[in-house]
Amino acid sequence: MRKPPIMFRLPDHVLRNVEALAARLEISINVVAKLIVTREIMHVPAMLDEHDRQLANMHQFLRELASRNEAFLGEYGRHAGSANAITQKLDEVMLSLDAIRDAAFVRPSCYIVDLIRKHDERAFQKSLEV
């Protein structure tokens, strides 16, 4: 069974460039678009892995910094006020990093499934707008 086509609109200036590339390579514009989209999508997991690795490095650095701050607090109790302020700020930054990592995690979207379900449940159906 043939898979359904995926259609999307390109801005005029991009479309002209894709048309020029397709003409130069003597292939279909659709093939050029498919190759570009496929290539870019293949880079997404690597980018997400690198993003997560960088966030993990920052998180580890902040943990080490917090550990050294606690050691400093233990040795020099007279600077407790300024050290507590540093500790609170580090905790805020680490919570922010955790929130960024949670938000960056790729979750499946149910938007399209809901859209199709709503369309299929109608008594009178018309084509979905693109």
Disulfide bonds with the S-S distance in Angstrom:
none
